[in-house]
Amino acid sequence: MGAGIAQVAATAGHQVIVFDTNQAALDKAKGNLEITLKKLSEKQKITEQAAKEIFGRIQFATDLNQFKNCDLIIEAVVENLEIKQKLFVDLEATVSENCILASNTSSLSIASIASVCKNAARVIGIHFFNPVPLMPLVEIIPALTTGEAVTVNSKKLIDSWGKITVLTKDTPGFIVNRVARSFYGESIRIYEEGIADFATIDWAMKTFGGFKMGPFELMDFIGNDINYKVTESVWTQFFYEPRFKPSLTQKRLYEAKWFGRKSGQGYYNYAEGSVMPKPKQNEELGKTIFYRVVAMLMNEAVDAFYLQLASKEDIDTAMTKGVNYPKGLLKWADELGLQNILDILENLYNLYSEDRYRPCVLLKTMAKKGETFY
């Protein structure tokens, strides 16, 4: 993530410093950046001269003191609050008073990170998506303590890099990693109930929903270590809200280190010579799976809007540009009919008697009045 952010910033014309305490990790980042820029040049996406200039704007450092003249620092270390807090304390002791300190965290509280700083107003969340050079979305997350000028300037800067920014409140998972939990969690639940296997669920979401990747393909692509930890983080930070409850299936994969593509085994086997399982292409079953999962997704998007997490436009933009959903969930809910989505959720709630299926009060109110989001 750090190297990707550095590439984007340097491409936008900035002088950039990539820092790591581990020299081997720094050397790997340097080598990967050289290879990436060379490939871009070979594919004629940029000129050979531009590739050299971009790389020339990037320095590599193992000493925090090299940050002393920076105007913006974006932290992208491991998702551990204590480690991030210690780093921010060290950074604040190094940089100028005007330097913005940003975190690329995907789920941790910006307010908690900022709380250790003497000047919490300078701290903000700037959350990129992987791979950074290709994914257009960036979530801008001001904490309660973030200065208004810091928010405005951060958004303006990232916009100037050619990114699409959305503004969101400092709540667990922000927009994308909060709303998307149901895509994974409800799909795993369907599997655990024996309704369908991984391949069939993936087939259903791609065939009837138009998703580019099914939930199990996507979890294997992201990494089940990352996906499980984000789910666990969002769940605990929401005071164990049932809608975000992690599954034992994913926990066992995490414990077995079946992380997906990067480990060679996840929900699918990626070993050389392995054959991907065939889905059961039953139209009735496929539609049942799709409507159940998408109703859960839409309910979460409605809840995010109801609790004023972000504007309806930013919620829809976040899901289409951050995780490549075929449509914005609120606009899509209008198309499918809010009453239809409500009926699906109420049927599930009545069947299971579980709070994970309770419809958002705004969805109930709007459906009753025949209203739409757009």
Buried (B, 14 or more C-beta within 10 A) or exposed (E): BBBBBBBBBBBBEBEBBBBBEEEEBBEEBBEEBEEBBBEBBEEEEBEEEBBBBBBEBBBBEEEBEBBEEBEBBBBBBEBEBEEBBEBBEEBBEBBEEEBBBBBBBBBBBBBBBBBBBEBBBBBBBBBBBBEBBEBEBBBBBBBEBBBEEBBEBBBEBBEEBEBBBBBBBBBBBBBBBBBBBBBBBBBBBBBEEEBBBBBBBBBBBBBBBEBEBBBBBBBBBBBBBBBBBBBBBBBBBBEEBEBBBBBEBBBEBBEEEBBBBBBEBBBBEBEEEEEEBEBEEBEEBBBBBBBBBBBBBBBBBBBBBBEEBBEBBBBBBBBBBBBBBEBBBBBBBBEBEBBBBBBBBBEBBEEEEEEBBBBBEBBBEBBEEEEBBE
